[in-house]
């Protein structure tokens, strides 16, 4: 069994004024035993939220943007606002409780708890990351799949939770299986009205000449934490960056494309729906060096 | 804490030929302890399926249709086909292990298990049902909410898993919260192109004169097990029944409407988007008597 670290967060909600301040708000748990009841709404309804943070050399990347997005997801799901000081400390404890490794990830999860119980369940889990060197250098093959929603669905139908990072990810995993059936590695979702959106667990970034673009986040997609760090890199390199509505057809027409995510980092797209895209090995290598060493 | 019964299904996949036939395929567990690991894909990705079966007088209603739908959901999610003999026996054990009560429910759950482990997690949980007498007699207020998908999305985009009963129900629960914010009790989802679909955990049935209609199930909605039993009742009463595409506007224009589900049974709709609908107390009462006593 892999090494792993598990922190059960015992104070996922805001501190009541009468709670003693010296409590850390979490306990260290055994990652290889059972911790959840079958009645937990995380397990029975996918009713909760998560974030995955990349850690290199003991440093959690983009932790504050991840925590901010975690709090935003909690708001969209009407969950209690997480006490970010407790979560920050729990992430540090998950890192400290794991044997040192070059790359690990820490996952933060908050569920609505046992049905009727009104007490969220919360944990932080740490584990060594897989080896993504092939995806980072040779690139990935993607297929575009219809997500079924119009690009403006987050505005018209907020109850659909588009833009929240929820535990209800069965469709995201189903889409990956569909990609494998089509001989590809990953997916770029497209709105029902033809706009590029995001991957099931990644952000799309396109390069056309000196322009770097990512789909506008008001289309029911997540604001990418890795994409934000990548934009810093591209801007320092002299590229122009922007958030735009991007039509499906522009993927195959791009000079280069990447899917960005916290653990795999920048994976260059080497084919889209069977059409080859150029992989810029030098630019991608420097981008990944930036992402893996960035203080953000 | 409520009485409850929990059966951990240890053989959720088809029996290998060399496995001894005398194994029951399940063990009785303590429902009040922890059984799941935080790495279970049911808890981290809502990646699994479920069914909820109503039990009165020790009899599991519509068990075979529930098991058939469970197997269908497994297929849509590329999960191993459940060994229905084992599940049938586990349901019987959950009933036998629960103190006798007038109405209880049994929930069947199959998750994809621990990531990378390739062994599904499976359980059957039994508990006394809540008191739904007010919903069954006085009725419920519903609002219609856009589900965001076209009516034909299950055909065009099967990776969206519409028509599968998955654990990724965060949107269904979010929709219920939206209904409460609007002063209602429940939801009728509508396709983005204006057709009535289903409730977050129920089937819609409309009456117009002698005609009883429910939305066609090829619109990415579940085939209702309680609706099937209700149609037997209506046909015996001399009504004509059919599955149809039904426009949003027809809900308010119906002579009567019900949301049907396994545990609450038939809840008459007393208002839709704030417009009153007539509740036929006599017909609804006889329908619920049928559903609660039916051998199916």
Interface residues (C-beta under 8 A of the other chain):
Chain A: X6 X31 X32 X33 X34 X35 X36 X37 X38 X39 X40 X41 X42 X43 X44 X45 X46 X47 X48 X50 X77 X78 X107 X109 X111 X112 X123 X125 X145 X146 X147 X148 X149 X150 X153 X156 X157 X158 X159 X160 X161 X162 X164 X166 X167 X168 X169 X170 X171 X172 X173 X174 X175 X177 X178 X192
Chain B: X6 X31 X32 X33 X34 X35 X36 X37 X38 X39 X40 X41 X42 X43 X44 X45 X46 X47 X48 X50 X77 X78 X107 X109 X111 X112 X123 X125 X145 X146 X147 X148 X149 X150 X153 X156 X157 X158 X159 X160 X161 X162 X164 X166 X167 X168 X169 X170 X171 X172 X173 X174 X175 X177 X178 X192
